[in-house]
Amino acid sequence: MNLLPACCTPLDAHWPLPEPLPGTVFLSTRFDPALLDAGDFQRCAVPPPASIQRSVAKRQAEFLAGRLCARAALQALEGLDCIPAIGDDRAPVWPGHITGSITHSTGHAAAIVAHKTQWRGLGMDLENVLSLERAERLAGEILTPDELQRMAAGPREQIARRVTLTFSAKESLFKALYPIVQKRFYFEHAELLEWSDTGHARLRLLTDLSGEWCHGKELDAQFVVQGEQLLSLVAIKTP
């Protein structure tokens, strides 16, 4: 049994999103960088990469919290005891037969894993909900011209959530698809078509990533707003 450091709360298996995904393991924790101790990585048997050793307490705490969630999720899924390394592309390196995603934002980290026989790709992203002023300022960088038009036609009080959701859902889309297509793509290469207060959303690709994942392909996403944070997930089922 691996220890948890004082900076992390006990791991929580509660599923926060609208639609449970069969065959997945989801774990989250809250963390406080102020409580991180120099020996926590060693005590928890999580080797910190050189880039993490050189970074500030906040980055160290979020890395440790995310990796602890990932290791425990892999243990729950099939008894594996492993910590996903950081790949050359900065993405976590999962065992070959497993797909997964790690995310963290202020004081909160989570991981989700599944067998590739059931889910080809999982992408999860946690963001602090933007203020209205910041959302309006960043909208042009995150939203396509069509998305900006839809935003302008909608109520102003929805702008902060809409821009935060668009950012987060596109991040989740990238995390889910990149391991499959092995090709980078950016905010302008996908659009949020629709979203509802029930936590369901739909995305469309605006670029050709492969023969299968081409311009016009649509994917479902789901999301939840908890306090000041929004969690989104894109899951790609294995045919």
N, C-alpha and C positions, 0 to 999 in steps of 0.2 A: 504493500500500500504506500503510495507516494504522499509525502507531506505537503501541506499547503502553507505558504508563507503568511505572515501576519498581515501583509498588504492586500491579501485576497480574501473575499468572503467564500464560504462553502459553495462548491459547484452546484448549480441549479439546473435541473433537467426539464423545468416547465417549458412547454412549447408556446411561444408568445404570438405566433402568426395565425391568420384565419384558417388555413387549411393544413392539417397535419400531413406530413409526408411519410408514408409507410416505408419501413426499412432504413430510415435515417436515425442517427443519434445526434441530438443537439444538447450542448451544455454551455452555460454562461456563468460569469462571475463578476462581481464588482471589485475594483481595486483602488488603492490609495497610494500614489507614488511616495507620499511623505512617510509611509510606513515600510518602504522597501529597505531591506538590510543588505549590506555588502555580501553576506554569505548566503543569501536566499537562493541564488542560482545553483550553487554547489549542494546545498541542503536538499533542494528539490530535484537534483540530478537533471537539470536542464542546462546543457553547455551553451553559454552565450557566444554567438558569432562575434568576430572582431569588430564589426560595425556596431553591434549592440554594446560591447564593452566600452567603446569610446563615446557612447551617447549619454544624454541627460537622463535623470531618474524617471521622468515621465515615459520616455521611449523604452527604457529598460523594463519598467513595471508593466506596460501594455504588452510588450513582447512576451514576458514571463507569463502573464495572465492568459494570453491567447494560446501559448504553447501548452500550458497546463490543461486548458479546456480541450485542446486537440488531442493530447496524449490520453486523457481520461475518456474521451469519446471513442478513440481507437480501441482502448481497452474494453469498453462496453460493447463495441460493435463485434469484435472477434478476439479479444484477449491479447491484442498486440501491445507491446510496451515500446513505443517509439515516439520520438519527437520529430515532426517534420522540419527538415533543414530549410534554409533560405536558398532558393535556386538562383542561377545566374540572372534570371529575369525578375528576381525579387519575389517570386511567388513561392508559397510553401511546396515542398517536394513530398508528395504522398506516396505510400506503397503503391506499386503498379496497378493493383486490382481495385484500388479504392479512390474515390473522388471525395473532395472535401473543400471547405472554405473556412478561413479565420477572419474575424473582423474585430476592431476595437475603436472606441471613441472615448471621450472624456469619462474616465472612471468605470468603464464597462467593456468587457471582452466576451466573445462567444466563438464557438466552433461548431461546425456541422460536418458529419461524415456519412458515407454510404458505400455499398459495394457497387462497382461499375456494371454489374449484371442487372442492377435495378435502376440506377441513375447514372447517366453518362457525364453530366456536369452539374455542379452545385456552385452557385455564387451568392455570397451573402455580404451585405454592407450595412454598417451602422454609422449614422451621422447625427451630429447635433442639429436640431431644426434651426434654420437660418432666421435671423431677424428680417422683418419686412424690408428695411433699408438695404441690408446686405443682399437679400434675394434680388431686389430690383437692380442692384449694382452688378451682380454676377450673372444675371439672366442671359445676357448677350453672349457670355462665354460657354454656357452650359446648354442653352436651348437652340434648336434649329429655327430658321425663319418661320416655319409652320407652327412650331411649338410656341414661339413668341406671339404669333397671331392669335392662337387659341388662348394664351394667357391674357392677352389684352382684352379679349372678348369676355373673359370671366370676371367674377367679383375680385376686387383688390384684396379683400381679406383672405383669399385663398392663395395669393402669390407666394408667400413664404413656404407653405407646405408644398405647393406645386413645384417650385424650383428645387427644394430639398429632395423631394421624391424623385424628380427627374435625374438629379445628380446621383442619388443613391442607387436607383434602379439601373442606370447605365453602368455604374461601377459593378453592380451584381451581375449584369449581363456580360461584362468583360470577363469577370472572374469565372463565370460558368462556361463561356465559349472559348476563351483563349487556350486552355489546355487541349481542346478538341481541334481547333483550326490552326493553332500555332502561328497566329498572325495578329499583330497589334492593330487596334482600331480605337477611335476616339469619340468624344461627345457628339460630333457632327455626323457620325456614321450610324446613329440609331435615333429613333424618336419615341417618346411616350405618346401613344395614341389616345389612351383613355385611362381613367382611374376612378375608383368609387370610394365612398366613405366606409365600405365594408372591408377595405384593405386589398382589393383586387385591382390589378393594373395590366395593361397590354402594351408591349413594345414592338417596334418594327425596325428591321435592319434597313439601312440606306446605302449599303455597300455590298460588294461580293467578297465574301471571305473564303468560300470554297464552293464546289459544285452544289453541295447540300445547303450551305448557309449563305444564301444569296440575297441580293436587293429585293425587298418586299416580304421576306420571311417574317412571320409574326410569332412572338413568344409571350407566354403569360408570366406575370410576376405577382408577388404578394408583399404586403407591407403592414407594419403596425407602428403607431406613434405611442410611445410610452414616456410620459413626462416631457422632457425637452429633447428626446432622441427619437429618431426614425430608423427602424430596421427593415431592410428589404431583402427579398430572396428570389432568385431565378433558378429553377430546377428543370433540368432537361432529362426526360425519361428515356431509358434505354428501350428501343423498339422491341 
